Amino acid sequence: MTSDPVRVGVLSLHNSKETKAILNAVEDLGHEPVWLREENAAISVEDGEVDVEPAVDVIANRLLLSNTGQPAELLGLAATFERIRPMLNEPDAVLASIHKFATAANLADWNIRVPDALLALSNDRLNEDRERFGEVGVYKTAIGTHGGGTWKVDLTERVNPKVGNRQAFLQQLIDRDDKKHRDLRVYVVGEEIVGSMYRYAPEGDWRTNVALGGAVEDATEDMPKEAAETALYAAEVMGLDYAGVDLVEGYDGWYVLEVNPTAGFKGLHKATGRSPAPYIAKLAIETVDGTVDETTVEQLARTLDDSRPSCAPKPRPQPDELPVIGYIEEVVVTGTSGSTQALAKSDTGATRTSIDTKLAAEIGAGPIKSMTRVKSGSVRSGKARPVVDLVIGVGGNQHTVTASVEDRGHMEYPLLLGRDILEQYRVDVRKRVDAEPAEREDGPVLEEE
């Protein structure tokens, strides 16, 4: 063991609360945090010597792969760093974990109970066997996050083997709670359970994700022994140093649903009063024989310090690289049973994307998750409309959004793109795909407020 400060790098190209909390915990434990991101990170090979900039002794991998269009690029980056310095949550383990079916197959191979599931590359193969899951099942994209890309579906209807360009699969619905659907999130760091919580689905939904409004309840002290042992074993089998393991109780025991390598801290801290950040920092420091005061770790875990870290690199001015979207765009809209091209109108005044009832039925959008109240200029109090999950492809990018369903038959365009999609683009109000050729001359790019 060494008493010298350990330089702990956190590899993270985003500004999440979890990344900040880990970096702050490293500093509070008396060591040196280093935020590896676009502004400062580099790897150099010179005369056969490989160097990392800035200098680090160990790296905690916090790259978010599940919500990026090019996960292979980030995996390659992580793999490069991992060959140079010790890394927590190595890229091979993260790859297997973010792919939900790969997770299920790996866990089942190690005799860990998972829901029955079927992934098929052809439409016919997937649908010829779908009835073995009963009348209602779970339909998931193999890679997804925050509950996006997960549907409860009527299996008397056909489903597609892909949602957009992402592989999808069918899974058995495990639910023994007649009152309110819940699951159990167990946060594991090393060989220790930091805390656990029951997560309850919000009204009108069945998914328990905190990001979707799910309620939480501390389960750390009264967690069943079987669930605790299963969570620890699942994290070990997947090869992860830290993970949020999601389980659900069936009539015959506990099933593992997912093993999340970048699970959030907010819900766990809210439920249990404990943050995983100092435990991850401790594990990283001790991986390279650094020393940590256990009492300080326990004290730091009582708060979730996600303030801007002192080591945050100074941001460099970046050109505006947001892609441009037109006032009228041709998009690809996908539901659970089909995809089609459609014209969509951009409306920066709308919070939520909306879809015409007829088009929603055509692609199998749904089932209806809940009702939302949508205000309009003519109706001050707003109308209650059903909402469903959709995948919308815009210029090669895919967005999973919760869209409202309404009768747009009297309107020119069956889709309206709201700020849930448009916030990632600049809107050129002069650009429209349905314009006559003479009207399509490029004008200045305008951004709607």
C-alpha positions in Angstrom: 0.0 0.0 0.0 1.1 3.6 -0.7 0.2 6.8 1.1 1.0 8.9 -2.1 -2.1 10.5 -3.7 -3.5 8.3 -6.5 -4.5 10.0 -9.8 -8.0 8.7 -10.5 -9.2 9.4 -14.0 -12.9 9.3 -14.8 -13.5 8.6 -18.5 -16.7 10.5 -19.2 -17.5 12.7 -22.2 -20.8 14.0 -20.6 -21.7 16.1 -17.6 -23.7 13.6 -15.5 -24.2 14.0 -11.8 -22.6 10.6 -11.3 -19.3 11.6 -13.0 -19.1 14.8 -10.9 -19.9 12.9 -7.7 -17.1 10.3 -8.3 -14.6 13.0 -9.0 -15.6 15.0 -5.9 -15.4 11.9 -3.8 -11.8 11.1 -5.0 -10.7 14.6 -3.9 -12.5 14.4 -0.6 -10.7 11.1 0.1 -7.4 13.0 -0.3 -6.5 11.8 -3.8 -6.3 13.5 -7.2 -9.3 13.5 -9.5 -8.8 13.8 -13.3 -11.7 14.2 -15.6 -10.8 12.6 -19.0 -12.9 14.2 -21.7 -12.7 15.8 -25.1 -11.1 19.0 -23.9 -8.0 17.4 -22.3 -7.6 13.7 -23.1 -5.0 12.3 -25.5 -2.9 9.2 -26.0 0.5 9.4 -27.5 2.8 6.7 -29.0 6.4 7.9 -29.5 9.4 5.7 -30.0 7.4 2.7 -28.8 6.4 4.4 -25.6 2.6 4.9 -24.9 1.5 7.8 -22.7 -1.8 9.1 -21.5 -2.7 12.8 -21.1 -3.4 14.0 -18.5 -1.4 11.5 -16.4 -3.5 9.0 -14.4 -2.9 5.8 -12.4 -6.3 4.2 -12.7 -9.4 4.9 -14.7 -13.1 4.5 -13.9 -15.1 4.0 -17.1 -18.3 6.1 -17.2 -18.8 6.3 -20.9 -22.5 6.2 -21.8 -22.8 3.7 -24.7 -26.5 2.9 -24.7 -27.7 6.3 -25.9 -25.1 7.0 -28.6 -25.5 6.2 -32.3 -21.9 4.9 -32.5 -21.1 2.9 -29.4 -18.2 1.1 -31.2 -16.2 4.4 -31.4 -16.5 4.8 -27.6 -15.8 1.2 -26.9 -12.6 1.5 -29.0 -11.6 4.6 -27.0 -12.2 2.8 -23.7 -10.3 -0.3 -24.9 -7.3 1.9 -25.8 -7.2 3.5 -22.3 -7.7 0.1 -20.7 -4.6 -1.3 -22.4 -2.5 1.4 -20.9 -3.9 1.8 -17.4 -6.0 -0.3 -15.0 -9.7 0.3 -15.6 -12.9 -0.3 -13.6 -15.8 -1.6 -15.7 -13.6 -2.8 -18.6 -15.1 -2.3 -22.1 -15.7 -6.0 -22.8 -17.8 -6.3 -19.7 -19.7 -3.0 -20.5 -20.4 -4.2 -24.1 -22.0 -7.4 -22.8 -24.0 -5.5 -20.2 -25.5 -2.8 -22.4 -26.8 -5.4 -24.8 -29.8 -6.7 -22.8 -30.1 -10.0 -24.6 -26.4 -10.7 -24.3 -26.8 -10.0 -20.6 -29.7 -12.5 -20.3 -27.8 -15.2 -22.3 -24.7 -14.8 -20.2 -26.6 -14.9 -16.9 -28.7 -17.9 -17.9 -25.5 -19.7 -18.9 -24.3 -19.3 -15.3 -27.6 -20.6 -13.8 -28.9 -17.2 -12.8 -32.7 -17.0 -13.3 -33.8 -14.6 -16.1 -37.2 -14.2 -17.8 -37.6 -16.4 -20.9 -36.7 -14.4 -24.0 -36.4 -14.7 -27.8 -34.2 -12.8 -30.2 -34.7 -13.6 -33.9 -33.2 -11.9 -36.9 -36.1 -12.7 -39.1 -39.7 -11.5 -38.8 -41.2 -14.9 -39.4 -39.0 -16.6 -36.7 -39.8 -14.0 -34.1 -43.5 -14.2 -34.7 -44.0 -17.9 -35.1 -42.9 -18.4 -31.5 -44.3 -15.3 -29.8 -47.4 -16.9 -28.4 -45.3 -19.0 -25.9 -45.0 -15.8 -23.9 -48.7 -15.6 -23.4 -51.1 -12.8 -24.6 -49.0 -10.0 -23.1 -45.2 -9.8 -23.2 -42.3 -7.4 -23.0 -40.8 -6.1 -26.2 -37.3 -4.4 -25.9 -34.6 -3.0 -28.1 -31.4 -4.8 -27.2 -29.8 -1.5 -26.4 -31.7 1.2 -24.6 -31.7 3.5 -21.6 -34.0 5.1 -19.0 -36.8 2.8 -20.0 -36.7 3.9 -23.6 -37.2 1.2 -26.1 -39.2 -1.0 -23.8 -42.9 -1.8 -24.4 -45.5 -4.1 -22.9 -47.2 -5.5 -26.0 -50.3 -7.5 -27.0 -48.8 -10.7 -28.4 -51.9 -11.5 -30.4 -50.4 -8.9 -32.9 -47.2 -9.3 -34.8 -44.0 -7.5 -33.8 -40.9 -6.6 -35.7 -37.4 -8.0 -35.1 -36.0 -4.4 -35.2 -37.1 -1.0 -34.0 -35.5 1.3 -36.5 -31.9 0.1 -36.8 -31.8 -1.5 -33.4 -32.4 -5.2 -32.8 -35.4 -6.0 -30.6 -36.5 -9.1 -28.8 -39.4 -10.6 -26.8 -39.3 -11.3 -23.1 -41.6 -13.0 -20.6 -43.5 -10.5 -18.4 -42.8 -11.3 -14.7 -45.3 -9.6 -12.4 -46.7 -11.0 -9.2 -47.9 -7.7 -7.7 -51.6 -7.2 -8.5 -51.7 -3.7 -7.1 -48.6 -1.8 -8.4 -45.7 -3.0 -10.5 -42.4 -2.8 -8.8 -38.8 -4.1 -9.1 -35.7 -4.0 -7.0 -32.5 -2.1 -7.9 -29.4 -3.2 -6.1 -26.2 -1.1 -6.4 -23.1 -3.3 -6.2 -19.5 -1.9 -5.9 -16.8 -4.5 -5.8 -18.1 -7.3 -3.6 -20.3 -5.0 -1.6 -23.9 -3.9 -1.8 -24.0 -0.1 -1.3 -27.8 0.1 -1.1 -31.0 -1.2 -2.7 -34.4 0.2 -3.4 -37.8 -0.9 -4.6 -38.9 1.1 -7.6 -42.6 1.5 -8.3 -44.1 2.3 -11.7 -45.8 5.7 -12.0 -49.5 5.9 -12.5 -50.5 4.9 -16.0 -47.2 3.1 -16.7 -45.6 -0.2 -15.9 -41.9 0.8 -16.1 -40.2 1.6 -12.8 -37.4 3.9 -14.1 -36.8 6.9 -11.8 -36.1 8.9 -15.0 -39.7 8.2 -16.0 -41.2 9.3 -12.7 -41.0 6.0 -10.7 -41.3 6.2 -6.9 -38.6 4.7 -4.7 -38.4 3.0 -1.3 -35.4 1.9 0.7 -34.9 -1.8 0.7 -31.3 -2.1 2.0 -32.1 -3.5 5.4 -35.1 -5.8 4.6 -33.9 -7.0 1.1 -34.4 -10.8 0.8 -31.2 -12.8 1.1 -31.9 -14.5 -2.3 -32.1 -11.1 -4.1 -28.9 -9.8 -2.5 -26.9 -13.0 -3.4 -28.3 -13.0 -6.9 -27.4 -9.3 -7.5 -23.8 -9.9 -6.2 -23.4 -13.0 -8.4 -24.9 -11.3 -11.5 -22.4 -8.4 -11.2 -19.6 -10.9 -10.8 -20.7 -13.0 -13.8 -20.9 -9.9 -16.0 -17.4 -8.8 -14.9 -18.4 -5.4 -13.7 -16.7 -3.6 -10.9 -19.8 -1.5 -10.2 -23.4 -1.9 -11.5 -27.0 -1.4 -10.8 -28.6 -4.8 -10.9 -32.4 -4.8 -11.6 -34.4 -7.8 -10.3 -38.1 -8.6 -10.2 -39.8 -11.2 -8.0 -41.8 -13.9 -9.6 -43.9 -16.6 -7.9 -40.9 -19.0 -8.0 -38.2 -16.5 -6.9 -36.1 -13.6 -8.1 -35.3 -12.9 -11.8 -32.5 -10.6 -13.1 -33.8 -8.1 -15.7 -30.7 -6.0 -16.4 -27.2 -5.3 -15.1 -26.5 -1.6 -15.8 -22.9 -0.5 -15.8 -23.7 3.2 -15.7 -26.7 3.2 -13.3 -27.7 6.5 -11.9 -27.2 7.6 -8.3 -30.1 10.0 -7.7 -32.9 7.5 -7.1 -30.7 5.4 -4.8 -29.6 8.3 -2.7 -33.2 9.6 -2.4 -34.3 6.2 -1.2 -31.4 5.1 1.0 -29.5 8.2 1.9 -26.4 6.6 0.4 -24.3 7.5 -2.6 -22.2 4.9 -4.5 -19.7 7.6 -5.5 -17.2 7.4 -2.6 -17.3 3.6 -2.8 -16.4 3.7 -6.5 -13.7 6.2 -5.7 -12.4 3.9 -3.0 -12.3 0.9 -5.2 -10.4 2.8 -7.9 -7.8 4.1 -5.4 -7.3 0.7 -3.8 -7.0 -1.0 -7.2 -3.5 0.6 -7.5 -2.7 0.1 -3.8 -3.7 3.6 -2.6 -5.1 4.0 0.9 -8.5 5.2 1.9 -10.1 6.0 5.3 -13.2 3.9 5.7 -14.9 6.3 8.1 -14.5 9.1 5.6 -16.1 6.9 2.9 -19.1 6.3 5.1 -19.4 10.0 5.9 -19.2 11.0 2.2 -21.8 8.5 1.2 -24.4 10.4 3.2 -24.5 13.2 0.6 -24.5 13.2 -3.2 -22.0 15.9 -4.1 -22.6 16.5 -7.8 -21.3 20.1 -7.8 -18.8 21.1 -10.5 -15.5 19.4 -9.7 -12.4 21.5 -9.1 -10.6 19.3 -11.8 -13.2 20.1 -14.5 -11.2 21.2 -17.6 -11.9 24.6 -18.9 -14.3 24.3 -21.8 -13.0 25.3 -25.1 -15.2 27.3 -27.5 -16.9 24.9 -29.9 -18.5 25.8 -33.2 -22.2 25.3 -33.5 -22.3 21.8 -34.9 -25.9 21.0 -34.4 -27.4 19.4 -37.6 -30.0 21.4 -39.4 -33.6 20.2 -39.7 -36.2 21.8 -42.0 -39.6 23.1 -41.2 -41.0 20.1 -43.1 -39.0 16.9 -43.0 -39.3 13.4 -44.2 -38.8 11.0 -41.3 -39.0 7.3 -40.5 -41.5 6.5 -37.7 -41.4 3.1 -36.1 -43.7 1.2 -33.7 -43.7 -2.4 -32.5 -45.2 -3.8 -35.7 -43.9 -1.7 -38.5 -42.1 1.4 -39.9 -43.0 3.9 -42.5 -41.8 7.2 -44.0 -43.9 10.2 -43.3 -43.8 14.0 -43.5 -43.4 15.8 -40.2 -43.7 19.4 -39.3 -41.2 21.0 -36.9 -42.9 23.0 -34.1 -40.5 24.5 -31.5 -43.5 25.7 -29.5 -44.6 22.1 -28.8 -43.0 20.4 -25.8 -43.9 16.9 -27.0 -44.0 15.2 -30.4 -47.4 14.0 -31.6 -48.6 11.5 -34.1 -51.9 11.0 -36.0 -54.2 8.3 -34.7 -54.3 6.5 -38.0 -50.6 6.5 -38.5 -50.1 5.3 -34.9 -52.3 2.3 -35.6 -50.6 1.5 -38.9 -47.1 1.1 -37.2 -48.3 -0.4 -34.0 -47.5 2.5 -31.7 -48.3 1.7 -28.2 -49.8 0.3 -26.2 -51.0 3.5 -24.6 -48.8 4.2 -21.6 -50.8 7.0 -19.9 -52.8 10.1 -20.6 -51.3 13.6 -20.8 -52.9 17.0 -20.8 -51.9 19.0 -23.9 -52.6 22.7 -24.0 -53.3 24.6 -27.2 -54.0 28.1 -28.1 -57.7 27.5 -28.6 -58.2 25.4 -25.4 -56.9 27.1 -22.3 -57.3 24.1 -20.0 -56.0 21.6 -22.6 -57.2 18.2 -23.7 -56.3 14.8 -22.3 -54.5 12.7 -24.9 -53.0 9.2 -24.8 -49.2 8.9 -25.1 -47.1 6.1 -26.6 -43.5 5.4 -27.2 -42.2 6.0 -30.7 -38.9 5.7 -32.5 -38.4 8.5 -35.0 -35.5 8.6 -37.5 -34.4 12.0 -38.7 -31.5 12.3 -41.1 -29.9 9.1 -39.9 -30.4 9.8 -36.2 -32.9 7.9 -34.1 -34.9 9.3 -31.2 -37.1 7.3 -28.8 -39.8 9.7 -27.5 -43.1 9.6 -25.7 -45.5 11.1 -28.2 -49.1 12.1 -27.8 -51.7 10.5 -30.1 -54.4 12.7 -31.7 -56.6 12.9 -34.7 -54.5 14.9 -37.2 -56.6 13.8 -40.2 -57.8 17.4 -40.8 -54.1 18.5 -40.7 -51.7 18.4 -43.6 -48.9 16.4 -41.8 -49.5 13.3 -39.7 -46.5 14.0 -37.4 -45.5 17.0 -35.4 -41.9 17.2 -34.1 -41.7 18.8 -30.7 -38.8 20.1 -28.6 -38.2 16.6 -27.3 -36.5 16.0 -30.7 -35.8 19.6 -32.0 -33.6 20.5 -29.0 -30.9 18.4 -30.8 -31.1 20.4 -34.1 -31.2 23.8 -35.6 -34.4 24.6 -37.4 -34.2 26.2 -40.8 -37.8 27.5 -41.4 -37.1 28.0 -45.1 -36.2 24.4 -45.7 -39.1 22.0 -46.5 -39.0 18.7 -48.4 -42.5 19.2 -49.8 -41.6 22.5 -51.5 -41.5 22.8 -55.3 -38.0 22.5 -56.8 -37.8 26.2 -57.5 -38.5 26.9 -53.8 -35.7 24.7 -52.5 -32.9 27.2 -52.9 -30.7 27.3 -49.8 -31.3 30.4 -47.7 -29.7 31.5 -44.5 -30.0 29.0 -41.6 -32.5 30.3 -39.0 -32.9 29.0 -35.6 -36.3 29.2 -34.0 -36.5 30.2 -30.4 
